[in-house]
Amino acid sequence: MDFEFSEEEKLLKEDIHEFLAKKLRPIMKNIDQEEKIPRDFVREAGKMGIWGTIFSKDVGGLQLPMTSAVVIAEELGWADFSLATGVMYVLEEGWGYVLDKLGNNDLRQEVLPKVIEGEHFLGVASTEPTGGSDVASIRTQAIREGDHYVISGQKVYISGALEAKEWGGGHLVLTKTNPKEKHKGISIIYVPATLDNVRVSKINNMGRMGISTAIVSYDNVEVPLRNLVGEENRGFYHAMEGFNHARVLVAGICLGAARAILDQGIEYIKNREAFGQKLKDFQAIAFEASELYTRLEMARLLTYKAAWAIDKGLRDAHIIVAMAKLTSPQTALDIAKSVMMWMGGYGYSKDAMIEAGFRGIVSYLVGAEGAMNIMKLIISRGILG
Ligand SMILES: Cc1cc2nc3c(=O)[nH]c(=O)nc-3n(C[C@H](O)[C@H](O)[C@H](O)COP(=O)(O)OP(=O)(O)OC[C@H]3O[C@@H](n4cnc5c(N)ncnc54)[C@H](O)[C@@H]3O)c2cc1C
């Protein structure tokens, strides 16, 4: 057993950290306030090799393991702890993995190099107005007609929908290709958001403001049969692989955000004085800091173990991933809450930015990439049968 990063991972972490400290951290506030990630940054990050790191080499990826992808996720979460940029990484990496592994070669070559360059956005459209946790109950339908599918239905809370419409790109849409079946009737079809019959309507969220979330309506949208990703009616199983990859990256970006916020909190309590002594010298605060550091380390170990389990192809990797997705966002939220308290009035201000972290992290407790109870469901099925 070895708890150290490899030399390659150490170098990757240093390089990415240096790049993001210079290019992303200084614009984090603008991203949150102006509600967009600047295209220049996205393209520059593409040149730096940040997007599509786990994709195959033949589409321009670096084919790195998930442990390395988590290293990058953690640094993105650290640099932009509002989490908007990290969300983009989670979606493109996690769901791009599915397209890379299972997509038709022409489709892979058309979409993935553009995602890597930062020219296109790629995400997933699973959730519908009637519910997100119960994926098997989706109603969006794809009907095969000659050499294409005709897709109709509505998806909600879809991340990156406006970006995909404006920049180019699209979503892996979960559709019913056999409506008589539940999970065995689902297929994944790549639908470009730029098509006319794809309509996008923004939802006003409380956090991660730099990336949009929207209602996406598909009204008899025609896409070629080659846009089917994986096997017809096996989409539910393919999607579970996408969720696994995305969830460990969610845990990664939350680790980074937690680290950024806790570091700020520690600096604050080392300097702020009350009743003639530094805040850090009050045992109530010092003990809380100890507990939070310990919990962050526990979340880190679990997250990297989950990435390692995916890399090893372990059968129960999804259970460890669910544990990481259950632990890391909750730890990050608790850290943000405590640091806000340590900072008193300043913590509540927009200047401190802790609230931006708080707002972003909550999205991963509410439901993005799977609600907390769904993680508990996966774990309990794993341990209880
Ligand atoms: C910011 C944000 C971005 C998102 N981006 C995307 C995206 O890009 N693509 C996409 O497809 N979806 C996206 N989602 C949707 C997300 O996947 C869903 O919110 C999530 O799956 C939960 O679905 P729901 O909101 O319909 O809640 P529901 O499924 O209705 O669940 C409501 C509550 O009931 C609980 N619950 C449900 N079933 C059970 C059960 N069996 N046992 C115990 N409790 C249960 C849940 O834990 C939850 O607390 C996003 C959501 C958010 C908040």
PDBQT file of the ligand as one rigid body, heavy atoms in Angstrom, charges set to zero:
ROOT
HETATM    1  C1  LIG A 401     -27.551  22.343  -9.788  1.00  0.00    +0.000 C 
HETATM    2  C2  LIG A 401     -28.061  21.078 -10.394  1.00  0.00    +0.000 A 
HETATM    3  C3  LIG A 401     -27.563  20.650 -11.619  1.00  0.00    +0.000 A 
HETATM    4  C4  LIG A 401     -28.050  19.494 -12.211  1.00  0.00    +0.000 A 
HETATM    5  N1  LIG A 401     -27.553  19.096 -13.428  1.00  0.00    +0.000 NA
HETATM    6  C5  LIG A 401     -28.095  18.014 -14.045  1.00  0.00    +0.000 A 
HETATM    7  C6  LIG A 401     -27.649  17.617 -15.345  1.00  0.00    +0.000 A 
HETATM    8  O1  LIG A 401     -26.741  18.212 -15.935  1.00  0.00    +0.000 OA
HETATM    9  N2  LIG A 401     -28.260  16.569 -15.952  1.00  0.00    +0.000 N 
HETATM   10  C7  LIG A 401     -29.267  15.875 -15.346  1.00  0.00    +0.000 A 
HETATM   11  O2  LIG A 401     -29.782  14.939 -15.936  1.00  0.00    +0.000 OA
HETATM   12  N3  LIG A 401     -29.712  16.230 -14.107  1.00  0.00    +0.000 NA
HETATM   13  C8  LIG A 401     -29.148  17.267 -13.449  1.00  0.00    +0.000 A 
HETATM   14  N4  LIG A 401     -29.594  17.636 -12.201  1.00  0.00    +0.000 N 
HETATM   15  C9  LIG A 401     -30.710  16.934 -11.617  1.00  0.00    +0.000 C 
HETATM   16  C10 LIG A 401     -30.301  15.957 -10.533  1.00  0.00    +0.000 C 
HETATM   17  O3  LIG A 401     -29.705  14.822 -11.108  1.00  0.00    +0.000 OA
HETATM   18  C11 LIG A 401     -31.584  15.639  -9.774  1.00  0.00    +0.000 C 
HETATM   19  O4  LIG A 401     -31.940  16.792  -9.034  1.00  0.00    +0.000 OA
HETATM   20  C12 LIG A 401     -31.428  14.459  -8.850  1.00  0.00    +0.000 C 
HETATM   21  O5  LIG A 401     -31.242  13.269  -9.568  1.00  0.00    +0.000 OA
HETATM   22  C13 LIG A 401     -32.676  14.312  -7.953  1.00  0.00    +0.000 C 
HETATM   23  O6  LIG A 401     -33.829  14.298  -8.747  1.00  0.00    +0.000 OA
HETATM   24  P1  LIG A 401     -35.061  15.273  -8.395  1.00  0.00    +0.000 P 
HETATM   25  O7  LIG A 401     -34.534  16.638  -8.258  1.00  0.00    +0.000 OA
HETATM   26  O8  LIG A 401     -36.108  15.020  -9.386  1.00  0.00    +0.000 OA
HETATM   27  O9  LIG A 401     -35.522  14.794  -6.960  1.00  0.00    +0.000 OA
HETATM   28  P2  LIG A 401     -36.370  13.493  -6.634  1.00  0.00    +0.000 P 
HETATM   29  O10 LIG A 401     -35.844  12.331  -7.398  1.00  0.00    +0.000 OA
HETATM   30  O11 LIG A 401     -37.791  13.820  -6.752  1.00  0.00    +0.000 OA
HETATM   31  O12 LIG A 401     -35.986  13.302  -5.119  1.00  0.00    +0.000 OA
HETATM   32  C14 LIG A 401     -36.468  14.213  -4.115  1.00  0.00    +0.000 C 
HETATM   33  C15 LIG A 401     -35.971  13.773  -2.769  1.00  0.00    +0.000 C 
HETATM   34  O13 LIG A 401     -36.411  12.449  -2.487  1.00  0.00    +0.000 OA
HETATM   35  C16 LIG A 401     -35.318  11.618  -2.158  1.00  0.00    +0.000 C 
HETATM   36  N5  LIG A 401     -35.524  10.271  -2.698  1.00  0.00    +0.000 N 
HETATM   37  C17 LIG A 401     -35.834   9.918  -3.972  1.00  0.00    +0.000 A 
HETATM   38  N6  LIG A 401     -35.903   8.573  -4.082  1.00  0.00    +0.000 NA
HETATM   39  C18 LIG A 401     -35.602   8.071  -2.846  1.00  0.00    +0.000 A 
HETATM   40  C19 LIG A 401     -35.479   6.746  -2.320  1.00  0.00    +0.000 A 
HETATM   41  N7  LIG A 401     -35.657   5.658  -3.085  1.00  0.00    +0.000 N 
HETATM   42  N8  LIG A 401     -35.181   6.603  -1.018  1.00  0.00    +0.000 NA
HETATM   43  C20 LIG A 401     -34.998   7.692  -0.208  1.00  0.00    +0.000 A 
HETATM   44  N9  LIG A 401     -35.091   8.971  -0.656  1.00  0.00    +0.000 NA
HETATM   45  C21 LIG A 401     -35.379   9.157  -1.960  1.00  0.00    +0.000 A 
HETATM   46  C22 LIG A 401     -34.108  12.257  -2.789  1.00  0.00    +0.000 C 
HETATM   47  O14 LIG A 401     -32.935  11.939  -2.078  1.00  0.00    +0.000 OA
HETATM   48  C23 LIG A 401     -34.450  13.724  -2.676  1.00  0.00    +0.000 C 
HETATM   49  O15 LIG A 401     -34.032  14.213  -1.437  1.00  0.00    +0.000 OA
HETATM   50  C24 LIG A 401     -29.077  18.758 -11.566  1.00  0.00    +0.000 A 
HETATM   51  C25 LIG A 401     -29.553  19.178 -10.326  1.00  0.00    +0.000 A 
HETATM   52  C26 LIG A 401     -29.050  20.311  -9.731  1.00  0.00    +0.000 A 
HETATM   53  C27 LIG A 401     -29.564  20.740  -8.386  1.00  0.00    +0.000 C 
ENDROOT
TORSDOF 0
